[in-house]
Amino acid sequence: MTAARFFIEGRVQGVFFRASTRQQAEALGLRGYARNLQDGRVEVLAVGDVQAIERLEHWLKQGPPAAHVERIERIAADDGEAGPDFETA
């Protein structure tokens, strides 16, 4: 089990990015959250299998059809920050 935090920049708010991320994460069996930040980015915490997190990261680079991802940053995270499910805030 591992954890990663992603910060996604671009046109990522108001385009169903968080809801679509939740669907992807749930399908991959991940826990964590996706939330909008005040500066226009989306923050994603993903906890679970290493390969599942890699697959989510690949998806995050594209996002849902209406999104336009300009940049993604990945940093290590603490798996204790995630609840039992994947949530949107």
DSSP file (Angstrom, degrees, kcal/mol; ACC not computed):
  #  RESIDUE AA STRUCTURE BP1 BP2  ACC     N-H-->O    O-->H-N    N-H-->O    O-->H-N    TCO  KAPPA ALPHA  PHI   PSI    X-CA   Y-CA   Z-CA
    1    1 A M              0   0    0      0, 0.0     2,-0.3     0, 0.0    48,-0.2   0.000 360.0 360.0 360.0 137.6    0.0    0.0    0.0
    2    2 A T  E     -A   48   0A   0     46,-2.5    46,-2.5    76,-0.1     2,-0.3  -0.877 360.0-140.7-141.1 172.5    1.3    3.4   -0.9
    3    3 A A  E     -A   47   0A   0     74,-0.3    74,-1.1    -2,-0.3     2,-0.3  -0.996  14.1-179.1-140.8 144.9    0.0    7.0   -1.1
    4    4 A A  E     -AB  46  76A   0     42,-2.3    42,-2.8    -2,-0.3     2,-0.4  -0.997  15.3-148.1-143.1 145.2    0.5    9.9   -3.5
    5    5 A R  E     -AB  45  75A   0     70,-3.0    70,-2.6    -2,-0.3     2,-0.4  -0.950  16.7-164.8-114.1 133.9   -0.7   13.5   -3.6
    6    6 A F  E     -AB  44  74A   0     38,-3.2    38,-2.6    -2,-0.4     2,-0.5  -0.931  11.5-161.2-119.6 141.7   -1.3   15.1   -7.0
    7    7 A F  E     -AB  43  73A   0     66,-2.2    66,-2.2    -2,-0.4     2,-0.5  -0.989  15.5-163.5-119.8 119.6   -1.8   18.8   -7.8
    8    8 A I  E     -AB  42  72A   0     34,-2.9    34,-2.0    -2,-0.5     2,-0.3  -0.902   4.4-168.4-112.3 127.8   -3.4   19.3  -11.2
    9    9 A E  E     + B   0  71A   0     62,-3.1    61,-2.7    -2,-0.5    62,-1.4  -0.806  43.2  54.0-113.8 154.2   -3.3   22.7  -13.0
   10   10 A G  E    S- B   0  69A   0     -2,-0.3     2,-1.5    59,-0.3     3,-0.2  -0.920 108.9 -17.2 128.6-152.1   -5.2   23.9  -16.0
   11   11 A R  E    S+ B   0  68A   0     57,-2.2    57,-1.5    -2,-0.3    -2,-0.1  -0.692  88.4 128.7 -87.5  86.0   -8.9   24.0  -16.8
   12   12 A V        +     0   0    0     -2,-1.5     2,-0.4    28,-0.4     5,-0.3   0.373  44.0  78.5-126.4   0.0   -9.8   21.5  -14.0
   13   13 A Q  S    S+     0   0    0     -3,-0.2    29,-0.0     1,-0.2    28,-0.0  -0.928  97.7  17.9-112.3 140.4  -12.5   23.2  -12.0
   14   14 A G  S    S+     0   0    0     -2,-0.4    -1,-0.2    -3,-0.0    -2,-0.0   0.647 102.1  91.8  79.8  15.3  -16.1   23.3  -13.2
   15   15 A V  S    S-     0   0    0     -3,-0.3    51,-0.4    50,-0.0    52,-0.2   0.044 106.8 -99.1-128.7  24.2  -15.5   20.4  -15.7
   16   16 A F  S  > S+     0   0    0     50,-0.1     4,-2.2     3,-0.1     5,-0.2   0.757  76.9 141.8  64.1  27.9  -16.5   17.4  -13.5
   17   17 A F  H  >  +     0   0    0     -5,-0.3     4,-2.4     2,-0.2     5,-0.2   0.937  69.6  45.2 -64.8 -47.0  -12.8   16.7  -12.8
   18   18 A R  H  > S+     0   0    0     -6,-0.2     4,-2.4     2,-0.2    -1,-0.2   0.933 115.2  46.1 -64.7 -46.0  -13.4   15.7   -9.2
   19   19 A A  H  > S+     0   0    0      1,-0.2     4,-2.0     2,-0.2    -1,-0.2   0.903 114.6  47.8 -64.2 -41.1  -16.4   13.5   -9.9
   20   20 A S  H  X S+     0   0    0     -4,-2.2     4,-2.2     2,-0.2    -1,-0.2   0.877 110.4  52.3 -67.0 -37.0  -14.7   11.8  -12.8
   21   21 A T  H  X S+     0   0    0     -4,-2.4     4,-3.0    -5,-0.2     5,-0.2   0.910 107.3  52.6 -64.2 -42.1  -11.6   11.3  -10.6
   22   22 A R  H  X S+     0   0    0     -4,-2.4     4,-2.8     1,-0.2     5,-0.2   0.918 108.8  50.0 -59.5 -43.7  -13.7    9.7   -8.0
   23   23 A Q  H  X S+     0   0    0     -4,-2.0     4,-2.1     2,-0.2    -2,-0.2   0.925 113.3  45.7 -60.8 -44.8  -15.2    7.3  -10.5
   24   24 A Q  H  X S+     0   0    0     -4,-2.2     4,-1.4     2,-0.2    -2,-0.2   0.934 114.4  48.0 -62.8 -46.7  -11.7    6.4  -11.8
   25   25 A A  H  <>S+     0   0    0     -4,-3.0     5,-2.7     1,-0.2     4,-0.4   0.908 111.4  49.5 -63.5 -43.2  -10.3    5.9   -8.3
   26   26 A E  H ><5S+     0   0    0     -4,-2.8     3,-1.2     1,-0.2    -1,-0.2   0.907 108.7  53.0 -63.3 -40.7  -13.2    3.8   -7.1
   27   27 A A  H 3<5S+     0   0    0     -4,-2.1    -1,-0.2     1,-0.3    -2,-0.2   0.805 111.1  47.9 -63.1 -28.7  -12.9    1.6  -10.2
   28   28 A L  T 3<5S-     0   0    0     -4,-1.4    -1,-0.3    -3,-0.2    21,-0.2   0.441 117.0-114.4 -91.7  -1.0   -9.2    1.1   -9.3
   29   29 A G  T < 5 +     0   0    0     -3,-1.2     2,-0.2    -4,-0.4    -3,-0.2   0.784  64.1 150.1  75.6  28.4  -10.0    0.3   -5.6
   30   30 A L      < -     0   0    0     -5,-2.7     2,-0.3    -6,-0.1    -1,-0.2  -0.606  35.4-149.2 -95.3 153.7   -8.3    3.5   -4.3
   31   31 A R  E     +C   47   0A   0     16,-2.6    16,-2.5    -2,-0.2     2,-0.4  -0.745  50.8  71.6-108.2 163.8   -9.1    5.5   -1.2
   32   32 A G  E     -Cd  46  86A   0     53,-2.2    55,-2.3    -2,-0.3     2,-0.3  -0.980  66.6 -86.1 137.7-144.5   -8.6    9.2   -0.7
   33   33 A Y  E     -Cd  45  87A   0     12,-1.7    12,-2.6    -2,-0.4     2,-0.4  -0.988   8.9-143.1-160.5 164.3  -10.1   12.4   -2.1
   34   34 A A  E     +Cd  44  88A   0     53,-1.8    55,-2.2    -2,-0.3     2,-0.3  -0.995  31.0 168.8-132.0 130.6  -10.3   15.0   -4.8
   35   35 A R  E     -C   43   0A   0      8,-2.6     8,-3.0    -2,-0.4     2,-0.2  -0.997  34.2-114.1-145.8 149.3  -10.9   18.7   -3.9
   36   36 A N  E     -C   42   0A   0     -2,-0.3     2,-0.3     6,-0.2     6,-0.2  -0.553  29.6-145.8 -76.0 143.3  -10.8   22.1   -5.5
   37   37 A L    >   -     0   0    0      4,-2.9     3,-1.9    -2,-0.2    -1,-0.0  -0.795  23.1-115.2-107.1 155.4   -8.2   24.5   -4.2
   38   38 A Q  T 3  S+     0   0    0     -2,-0.3    -1,-0.1     1,-0.3    -2,-0.0   0.784 112.9  61.1 -58.4 -29.5   -8.6   28.3   -3.9
   39   39 A D  T 3  S-     0   0    0      1,-0.1    -1,-0.3     2,-0.0     3,-0.1   0.371 123.2 -98.8 -84.5   6.5   -5.9   28.9   -6.5
   40   40 A G  S <  S+     0   0    0     -3,-1.9   -28,-0.4     1,-0.4    -2,-0.1   0.341  86.6 117.4  97.0  -6.7   -7.8   27.0   -9.3
   41   41 A R        -     0   0    0    -32,-0.1    -4,-2.9   -30,-0.1     2,-0.4  -0.414  59.8-129.1 -85.7 167.4   -6.0   23.7   -9.0
   42   42 A V  E     -AC   8  36A   0    -34,-2.0   -34,-2.9    -6,-0.2     2,-0.4  -0.972  16.4-151.8-114.2 135.1   -7.4   20.3   -8.0
   43   43 A E  E     -AC   7  35A   0     -8,-3.0    -8,-2.6    -2,-0.4     2,-0.4  -0.903  12.1-171.1-105.6 134.0   -5.7   18.3   -5.3
   44   44 A V  E     -AC   6  34A   0    -38,-2.6   -38,-3.2    -2,-0.4     2,-0.5  -0.993   9.3-166.2-127.4 128.4   -6.0   14.5   -5.3
   45   45 A L  E     -AC   5  33A   0    -12,-2.6   -12,-1.7    -2,-0.4     2,-0.4  -0.969  12.8-173.9-109.5 125.7   -4.9   12.1   -2.6
   46   46 A A  E     -AC   4  32A   0    -42,-2.8   -42,-2.3    -2,-0.5     2,-0.4  -0.982   5.6-178.2-125.3 130.4   -4.8    8.5   -3.7
   47   47 A V  E     +AC   3  31A   0    -16,-2.5   -16,-2.6    -2,-0.4     2,-0.3  -0.994  40.4  58.6-129.3 129.4   -4.1    5.5   -1.4
   48   48 A G  E    S+A    2   0A   0    -46,-2.5   -46,-2.5    -2,-0.4   -18,-0.1  -0.996  83.0   8.4 157.7-151.8   -3.8    1.9   -2.5
   49   49 A D     >  -     0   0    0     -2,-0.3     4,-2.3   -21,-0.2     5,-0.2  -0.334  61.4-127.4 -63.7 138.9   -1.9   -0.4   -4.7
   50   50 A V  H  > S+     0   0    0      1,-0.2     4,-2.2     2,-0.2     5,-0.2   0.908 109.4  48.8 -55.9 -46.6    1.1    1.1   -6.5
   51   51 A Q  H  > S+     0   0    0      1,-0.2     4,-2.1     2,-0.2    -1,-0.2   0.871 109.4  52.5 -65.2 -36.3   -0.1    0.0   -9.9
   52   52 A A  H  > S+     0   0    0      2,-0.2     4,-2.3     1,-0.2    -1,-0.2   0.900 109.4  49.4 -65.9 -40.0   -3.5    1.4   -9.3
   53   53 A I  H  X S+     0   0    0     -4,-2.3     4,-2.7     2,-0.2    -2,-0.2   0.893 109.3  52.4 -65.7 -38.7   -2.0    4.8   -8.4
   54   54 A E  H  X S+     0   0    0     -4,-2.2     4,-2.1     2,-0.2    -2,-0.2   0.903 109.8  48.9 -61.9 -41.1    0.1    4.7  -11.5
   55   55 A R  H  X S+     0   0    0     -4,-2.1     4,-1.9     2,-0.2    -2,-0.2   0.898 111.1  49.5 -66.4 -40.2   -3.0    4.1  -13.6
   56   56 A L  H  X S+     0   0    0     -4,-2.3     4,-2.9     2,-0.2    -2,-0.2   0.920 108.8  53.0 -64.3 -42.5   -4.8    7.0  -11.9
   57   57 A E  H  X S+     0   0    0     -4,-2.7     4,-1.4     1,-0.2    -2,-0.2   0.915 107.4  51.7 -58.6 -42.8   -1.9    9.3  -12.5
   58   58 A H  H  < S+     0   0    0     -4,-2.1     4,-0.4     1,-0.2     3,-0.3   0.915 112.2  46.2 -59.4 -42.9   -1.9    8.4  -16.2
   59   59 A W  H >X S+     0   0    0     -4,-1.9     4,-3.3     1,-0.2     3,-1.9   0.902 106.0  59.4 -66.4 -41.0   -5.7    9.3  -16.3
   60   60 A L  H 3< S+     0   0    0     -4,-2.9    -1,-0.2     1,-0.3    -2,-0.2   0.794  93.6  66.1 -59.6 -28.5   -5.1   12.5  -14.3
   61   61 A K  T 3< S+     0   0    0     -4,-1.4    -1,-0.3    -3,-0.3     8,-0.2   0.723 118.4  24.1 -66.3 -20.2   -2.8   13.8  -17.0
   62   62 A Q  T <4 S-     0   0    0     -3,-1.9     7,-0.4    -4,-0.4    -2,-0.2   0.765  91.1-176.9-106.9 -48.4   -5.8   13.8  -19.4
   63   63 A G     <  -     0   0    0     -4,-3.3    -2,-0.1    -5,-0.1   -46,-0.1  -0.216  46.8 -27.5  73.9-171.5   -8.8   14.2  -17.1
   64   64 A P  S >  S-     0   0    0      0, 0.0     3,-1.7     0, 0.0   -47,-0.1  -0.238  75.9 -93.6 -71.6 167.1  -12.4   14.2  -18.3
   65   65 A P  T 3  S+     0   0    0      0, 0.0    -2,-0.0     0, 0.0   -50,-0.0   0.804 122.8  50.1 -55.0 -35.8  -13.2   15.4  -21.8
   66   66 A A  T 3  S+     0   0    0    -51,-0.4     2,-0.1     2,-0.0   -50,-0.1   0.599  95.6  92.6 -81.6  -9.4  -14.0   19.0  -20.8
   67   67 A A    <   -     0   0    0     -3,-1.7     2,-0.3   -52,-0.2   -55,-0.2  -0.407  57.3-158.9 -82.7 158.8  -10.8   19.4  -18.9
   68   68 A H  E     -B   11   0A   0    -57,-1.5   -57,-2.2    -2,-0.1     2,-0.5  -0.841  12.5-157.6-136.7  99.4   -7.5   20.8  -20.1
   69   69 A V  E     +B   10   0A   0     -7,-0.4   -59,-0.3    -2,-0.3     3,-0.1  -0.655  18.5 171.2 -82.5 123.7   -4.6   19.6  -17.9
   70   70 A E  E     +     0   0A   0    -61,-2.7     2,-0.3    -2,-0.5   -60,-0.2   0.753  66.1   2.6 -99.1 -32.6   -1.5   21.9  -18.2
   71   71 A R  E     -B    9   0A   0    -62,-1.4   -62,-3.1     2,-0.0     2,-0.4  -0.991  54.5-164.8-157.3 144.7    0.6   20.5  -15.4
   72   72 A I  E     -B    8   0A   0     -2,-0.3     2,-0.4   -64,-0.2   -64,-0.2  -0.999   6.5-165.8-135.0 134.4    0.5   17.8  -12.8
   73   73 A E  E     -B    7   0A   0    -66,-2.2   -66,-2.2    -2,-0.4     2,-0.4  -0.962   4.5-161.9-119.4 135.4    2.8   17.5   -9.7
   74   74 A R  E     +B    6   0A   0     -2,-0.4     2,-0.3   -68,-0.2   -68,-0.2  -0.966  13.5 169.9-119.2 132.3    3.1   14.3   -7.7
   75   75 A I  E     -B    5   0A   0    -70,-2.6   -70,-3.0    -2,-0.4    -2,-0.0  -0.940  39.9 -92.9-133.7 159.5    4.5   14.2   -4.1
   76   76 A A  E     -B    4   0A   0     -2,-0.3     2,-0.3   -72,-0.2   -72,-0.2  -0.336  45.8-170.2 -67.2 153.1    4.6   11.5   -1.5
   77   77 A A        -     0   0    0    -74,-1.1     2,-0.5   -31,-0.1   -74,-0.3  -0.899  27.3-103.3-141.0 168.4    1.8   11.4    1.0
   78   78 A D    >   -     0   0    0     -2,-0.3     3,-1.8     1,-0.1     4,-0.2  -0.846  20.6-146.3 -95.9 124.4    0.8    9.7    4.3
   79   79 A D  G >  S+     0   0    0     -2,-0.5     3,-1.0     1,-0.3    -1,-0.1   0.665  92.9  74.0 -67.8 -13.1   -1.8    7.0    3.8
   80   80 A G  G 3  S+     0   0    0      1,-0.2    -1,-0.3   -77,-0.0   -33,-0.0   0.600  81.7  70.9 -73.2 -11.0   -3.3    7.9    7.2
   81   81 A E  G <  S+     0   0    0     -3,-1.8     2,-0.3     2,-0.0    -1,-0.2   0.686  84.0  85.0 -78.0 -17.8   -4.9   11.0    5.7
   82   82 A A    <   -     0   0    0     -3,-1.0     4,-0.1    -4,-0.2   -49,-0.1  -0.600  69.7-140.4 -89.8 145.1   -7.4    9.0    3.6
   83   83 A G        -     0   0    0      2,-0.4   -51,-0.1    -2,-0.3    -1,-0.1  -0.053  44.1 -80.7 -82.2-166.1  -10.7    7.8    4.9
   84   84 A P  S    S+     0   0    0      0, 0.0     2,-0.2     0, 0.0    -2,-0.0   0.641 110.9  30.2 -76.3 -13.3  -12.2    4.4    4.1
   85   85 A D  S    S-     0   0    0    -53,-0.1   -53,-2.2   -54,-0.0     2,-0.5  -0.630  91.7 -91.7-129.2-175.4  -13.5    5.5    0.7
   86   86 A F  E     -d   32   0A   0    -55,-0.3     2,-0.3    -2,-0.2   -53,-0.3  -0.947  51.2-177.0-105.0 124.8  -12.7    8.0   -2.1
   87   87 A E  E     -d   33   0A   0    -55,-2.3   -53,-1.8    -2,-0.5     2,-0.4  -0.767  24.0-137.6-121.4 161.3  -14.5   11.3   -1.5
   88   88 A T  E      d   34   0A   0     -2,-0.3   -53,-0.2   -55,-0.2   -69,-0.0  -0.947 360.0 360.0-114.9 143.2  -14.9   14.7   -3.2
   89   89 A A              0   0    0    -55,-2.2   -54,-0.2    -2,-0.4    -1,-0.1   0.335 360.0 360.0-129.4 360.0  -14.8   17.9   -1.3
